[in-house]
Amino acid sequence: MSGVTGRRALVTGGASGIGLATARRLVREGCEVAVLDLPGPNLDAASSVVQAVVGADVRRADEVRHAVDEARAELGGLDTLVLCAGIIHIKPLAEVSEDDWDRTLAVNLKGAFLCAQAAAPALCDGGRGRIVAISSDAGRRGVPYLHAYSASKFGLIGLIQSLAGELAPRATANAICPVSTPGTGMGQQVLSWKSQVTGHSPGQVLDEIANAFPLARTGSEEDIAGCVTFLISDEASFITGTAIDVDGGAALNTMPGVSL
């Protein structure tokens, strides 16, 4: 895709899952990439894939600002921000603690805000900045047992729309709404829960999910990474403030693979 090669991108939550798949894809496309994630073995391993890694907690403004500055220095600039950092919990309403709620909103929504706020001046400098945030199908419709997660992902789309209006024409901002990516750590967490609830094996649940989608398969990290690549390319230069469903054509439903 034109306009991807040479981009300088920071990928949050980039040490695993969709973030890591995106970082790998962007490197293959000729981008200079830095990964921001919590310090640990996954971040250390990511250093063999990308040009720079920076350790930070996205909930902490000072750490985020320092990490963005470090990434910008390591890459020689910054024109692309991909917001992948996220967490999930699955609980009945009565069991959701205040800490569950606060932590999920802090990572998924506050963290995205802090990263965008810190990176925006650099993204706008060259007049062709890009922000892509990973929301969810749960950001399109509320899902049982995912109260905080759904709220955070709805909020993320609202944040992206606000950024798109404010940063135009110097930068675009868009969201992606994936569904059922069982290859990620979060996807495995959800799959395990569905298996427990239904009494079906993980393999059976995956088959049931795939059969619920018109395209007859579950999603992959690479599906999402491909959409990210398009949105940061020149081909998407007239697209901003939108949320793209990457969901295999799924119709409205609650949680594929589980009948509640």
GUMARVEX-644161 format. One line per 8 residues: number of its first residue (from 1); their letters; for each residue x, y, z of C-alpha. Coordinates in nm, 4 decimals, padded with zeros to 6 digits. Layout:
N
NUM	A	X:Y:Z ~ ...
***
This chain:
260
1	MSGVTGRR	00.0000:00.0000:00.0000 ~ 00.1334:00.3440:-00.0843 ~ 00.2263:00.5728:00.1999 ~ 00.3008:00.2985:00.4494 ~ 00.6721:00.2450:00.3884 ~ 00.8791:00.4841:00.5945 ~ 00.6141:00.5594:00.8513 ~ 00.7266:00.5863:01.2132
9	ALVTGGAS	00.4766:00.4088:01.4331 ~ 00.4229:00.3551:01.8044 ~ 00.2096:00.0503:01.8892 ~ 00.0737:00.0332:02.2436 ~ 00.0101:-00.3101:02.3892 ~ 00.2464:-00.4218:02.1165 ~ 00.4271:-00.7013:02.2973 ~ 00.1557:-00.9616:02.2351
17	GIGLATAR	-00.1685:-01.0362:02.0528 ~ -00.3072:-00.7900:01.7999 ~ -00.0450:-00.5330:01.8951 ~ 00.2446:-00.7662:01.8185 ~ 00.0846:-00.8875:01.4944 ~ 00.0394:-00.5248:01.3919 ~ 00.3978:-00.4386:01.4785 ~ 00.5234:-00.7332:01.2724
25	RLVREGCE	00.3055:-00.6350:00.9754 ~ 00.4186:-00.2726:00.9838 ~ 00.7833:-00.3758:00.9950 ~ 00.7251:-00.5968:00.6902 ~ 00.5661:-00.2990:00.5156 ~ 00.8823:-00.0952:00.5717 ~ 00.7793:00.1070:00.8778 ~ 01.0013:00.2014:01.1672
33	VAVLDLPG	00.8162:00.0674:01.4714 ~ 00.8364:00.1135:01.8464 ~ 00.6337:-00.1005:02.0869 ~ 00.5006:00.0319:02.4167 ~ 00.3983:-00.2214:02.6798 ~ 00.4493:-00.3152:03.0413 ~ 00.8084:-00.4184:03.1174 ~ 00.8542:-00.7959:03.1137
41	PNLDAASS	00.9496:-01.0978:02.9044 ~ 00.7023:-01.0209:02.6255 ~ 00.8408:-00.6706:02.5793 ~ 01.1959:-00.8049:02.5857 ~ 01.1069:-01.0577:02.3155 ~ 00.9477:-00.7871:02.1001 ~ 01.2838:-00.6116:02.0792 ~ 01.3905:-00.8692:01.8203
49	VVQAVVGA	01.0957:-00.7742:01.5974 ~ 01.0868:-00.3938:01.6011 ~ 01.3289:-00.1040:01.6055 ~ 01.2556:00.0055:01.9643 ~ 01.0672:-00.1022:02.2751 ~ 00.9609:00.1240:02.5598 ~ 00.8232:00.0116:02.8931 ~ 00.5308:00.2054:03.0408
57	DVRRADEV	00.1953:00.1712:03.2146 ~ -00.0603:00.3448:02.9912 ~ -00.2600:00.4461:03.3001 ~ 00.0178:00.6804:03.4154 ~ 00.0543:01.0108:03.2328 ~ 00.4183:01.0679:03.3258 ~ 00.5226:00.7234:03.2040 ~ 00.3271:00.7676:02.8818
65	RHAVDEAR	00.4814:01.1060:02.8055 ~ 00.8289:00.9707:02.8685 ~ 00.7626:00.6637:02.6524 ~ 00.6312:00.8724:02.3618 ~ 00.9351:01.0999:02.3818 ~ 01.1643:00.7972:02.3905 ~ 00.9921:00.6351:02.0912 ~ 01.0072:00.9590:01.8946
73	AELGGLDT	01.3783:00.9901:01.9656 ~ 01.4520:00.6269:01.8805 ~ 01.2600:00.6406:01.5521 ~ 01.3678:00.9889:01.4520 ~ 01.0085:01.1107:01.4572 ~ 00.6537:00.9840:01.5011 ~ 00.3601:01.0003:01.2606 ~ 00.1519:00.6937:01.3517
81	LVLCAGII	-00.0081:00.5731:01.6754 ~ -00.1808:00.2352:01.7049 ~ -00.3724:00.1888:02.0306 ~ -00.3904:-00.1820:02.1135 ~ -00.3412:-00.1902:02.4917 ~ -00.6413:-00.3472:02.6596 ~ -00.7715:-00.5846:02.9265 ~ -01.0973:-00.7681:02.9944
89	HIKPLAEV	-01.2835:-00.9390:03.2781 ~ -01.5979:-01.1503:03.2497 ~ -01.8269:-01.1455:03.5528 ~ -02.1944:-01.1239:03.6446 ~ -02.2980:-00.7724:03.7449 ~ -02.3173:-00.8579:04.1148 ~ -01.9566:-00.9794:04.1179 ~ -01.7952:-00.6828:03.9428
97	SEDDWDRT	-01.5835:-00.4938:04.1938 ~ -01.5061:-00.1243:04.1834 ~ -01.1451:-00.2177:04.1156 ~ -01.2517:-00.4346:03.8197 ~ -01.4398:-00.1405:03.6715 ~ -01.1713:00.1211:03.7416 ~ -00.8834:-00.0889:03.6113 ~ -01.0607:-00.1794:03.2868
105	LAVNLKGA	-01.1634:00.1791:03.2110 ~ -00.8183:00.3049:03.3074 ~ -00.6302:00.0731:03.0728 ~ -00.8723:00.0609:02.7813 ~ -00.9952:00.4202:02.7700 ~ -00.7881:00.6492:02.9898 ~ -00.4724:00.4855:02.8567 ~ -00.5778:00.5497:02.4972
113	FLCAQAAA	-00.6525:00.9127:02.5828 ~ -00.3171:00.9655:02.7543 ~ -00.1239:00.8101:02.4651 ~ -00.3117:01.0141:02.2044 ~ -00.2671:01.3322:02.4046 ~ 00.1070:01.2759:02.4385 ~ 00.1597:01.1750:02.0762 ~ -00.0697:01.4255:01.9018
121	PALCDGGR	00.1842:01.7098:01.8623 ~ 00.4307:01.4782:01.6894 ~ 00.1611:01.3155:01.4771 ~ 00.0415:01.6535:01.3531 ~ 00.3858:01.7987:01.2816 ~ 00.4143:01.6471:00.9356 ~ 00.0500:01.6962:00.8413 ~ -00.0140:01.3268:00.7721
129	GRIVAISS	-00.0543:01.1736:01.1159 ~ -00.2509:00.8582:01.1801 ~ -00.4245:00.7227:01.4899 ~ -00.5858:00.3780:01.4839 ~ -00.7532:00.2393:01.7963 ~ -00.8583:-00.1213:01.8490 ~ -01.2143:-00.1135:01.9822 ~ -01.4377:-00.4238:01.9657
137	DAGRRGVP	-01.7702:-00.5580:01.8499 ~ -01.8509:-00.5049:02.2193 ~ -01.8018:-00.1353:02.1473 ~ -02.0939:-00.1543:01.9039 ~ -02.3440:-00.3264:02.1323 ~ -02.3387:-00.4036:02.5006 ~ -02.2487:-00.7608:02.5888 ~ -02.3628:-00.9487:02.9024
145	YLHAYSAS	-02.0898:-00.9907:03.1652 ~ -01.8621:-00.7415:02.9837 ~ -01.9962:-00.4235:03.1461 ~ -01.6687:-00.2345:03.1888 ~ -01.5156:-00.3728:02.8707 ~ -01.8152:-00.2724:02.6595 ~ -01.8300:00.0711:02.8201 ~ -01.4606:00.1281:02.7568
153	KFGLIGLI	-01.4819:00.0178:02.3938 ~ -01.7898:00.2334:02.3262 ~ -01.5979:00.5195:02.4858 ~ -01.2956:00.4513:02.2683 ~ -01.5027:00.5058:01.9535 ~ -01.6278:00.8352:02.0971 ~ -01.2719:00.9374:02.1790 ~ -01.1608:00.8582:01.8242
161	QSLAGELA	-01.4420:01.0671:01.6775 ~ -01.3441:01.3593:01.9006 ~ -00.9789:01.3284:01.7993 ~ -01.0705:01.3028:01.4326 ~ -01.2584:01.6319:01.4433 ~ -00.9950:01.8159:01.6439 ~ -00.6799:01.6961:01.4679 ~ -00.8092:01.7277:01.1108
169	PRATANAI	-00.6644:01.7966:00.8600 ~ -00.3227:01.7265:01.0113 ~ -00.4063:01.3739:01.1269 ~ -00.6760:01.1113:01.0841 ~ -00.8209:00.8996:01.3643 ~ -01.0146:00.5766:01.3149 ~ -01.1157:00.2686:01.5124 ~ -01.1371:-00.1004:01.4297
177	CPVSTPGT	-01.3987:-00.3284:01.5865 ~ -01.2799:-00.6911:01.5777 ~ -01.4859:-00.9906:01.6819 ~ -01.3649:-01.3239:01.8198 ~ -00.9876:-01.3371:01.7814 ~ -00.9167:-01.6525:01.9835 ~ -00.5444:-01.6496:01.9083 ~ -00.4848:-01.3607:02.1476
185	GMGQQVLS	-00.4453:-01.3851:02.5231 ~ -00.7724:-01.2004:02.5711 ~ -00.9376:-01.4260:02.3146 ~ -00.8195:-01.7331:02.5023 ~ -00.9626:-01.5904:02.8240 ~ -01.3024:-01.5422:02.6599 ~ -01.2862:-01.8857:02.4932 ~ -01.2132:-02.0530:02.8268
193	WKSQVTGH	-01.5116:-01.8782:02.9851 ~ -01.7426:-01.9805:02.7004 ~ -01.6232:-02.3385:02.7299 ~ -01.7003:-02.3421:03.1032 ~ -02.0445:-02.1864:03.0561 ~ -02.1536:-02.4174:02.7752 ~ -01.9785:-02.7357:02.8878 ~ -01.8410:-02.7674:02.5350
201	SPGQVLDE	-01.4761:-02.8181:02.4552 ~ -01.2807:-02.5136:02.3311 ~ -01.2689:-02.6748:01.9877 ~ -01.6464:-02.7160:01.9808 ~ -01.6956:-02.3545:02.0892 ~ -01.4647:-02.2342:01.8129 ~ -01.6629:-02.4329:01.5579 ~ -01.9887:-02.2850:01.6892
209	IANAFPLA	-01.8463:-01.9340:01.6687 ~ -01.7175:-01.9881:01.3152 ~ -02.0516:-02.1311:01.2041 ~ -02.2266:-01.8181:01.3340 ~ -02.0334:-01.5962:01.0923 ~ -02.1171:-01.5686:00.7220 ~ -01.7472:-01.6061:00.6379 ~ -01.7429:-01.9295:00.8398
217	RTGSEEDI	-01.4269:-01.8737:01.0392 ~ -01.3042:-01.6878:01.3431 ~ -01.0889:-01.3786:01.3142 ~ -00.7120:-01.3615:01.3464 ~ -00.4651:-01.1034:01.4622 ~ -00.3452:-01.0758:01.1022 ~ -00.6954:-00.9765:00.9893 ~ -00.6801:-00.6803:01.2240
225	AGCVTFLI	-00.3212:-00.5930:01.1358 ~ -00.4211:-00.5778:00.7693 ~ -00.6957:-00.3279:00.8451 ~ -00.4572:-00.1170:01.0529 ~ -00.2141:-00.1132:00.7620 ~ -00.4857:00.0117:00.5272 ~ -00.5958:00.2881:00.7656 ~ -00.2455:00.4295:00.7997
233	SDEASFIT	-00.1819:00.4137:00.4241 ~ -00.2297:00.6951:00.1738 ~ -00.5274:00.5031:00.0330 ~ -00.7133:00.5875:00.3569 ~ -00.6152:00.9551:00.3655 ~ -00.9803:01.0661:00.3225 ~ -01.1145:00.8364:00.5970 ~ -01.1406:00.9736:00.9499
241	GTAIDVDG	-01.3695:00.9447:01.2505 ~ -01.5008:00.6052:01.1514 ~ -01.5113:00.2608:01.3125 ~ -01.4622:-00.0375:01.0829 ~ -01.6092:-00.3778:01.1719 ~ -01.3685:-00.6655:01.1088 ~ -01.6125:-00.9367:01.2043 ~ -01.6611:-01.1873:00.9259
249	GAALNTMP	-02.0012:-01.0376:00.8483 ~ -02.1468:-01.1099:01.1908 ~ -02.5044:-00.9914:01.2409 ~ -02.6249:-00.8457:01.5676 ~ -02.5969:-01.0984:01.8465 ~ -02.4695:-01.1170:02.2009 ~ -02.1725:-01.3502:02.2298 ~ -02.1098:-01.5926:01.9401
257	GVSL	-02.0728:-01.9475:02.0698 ~ -02.2795:-01.8971:02.3838 ~ -02.6586:-01.9106:02.4194 ~ -02.7505:-01.7113:02.7295
***
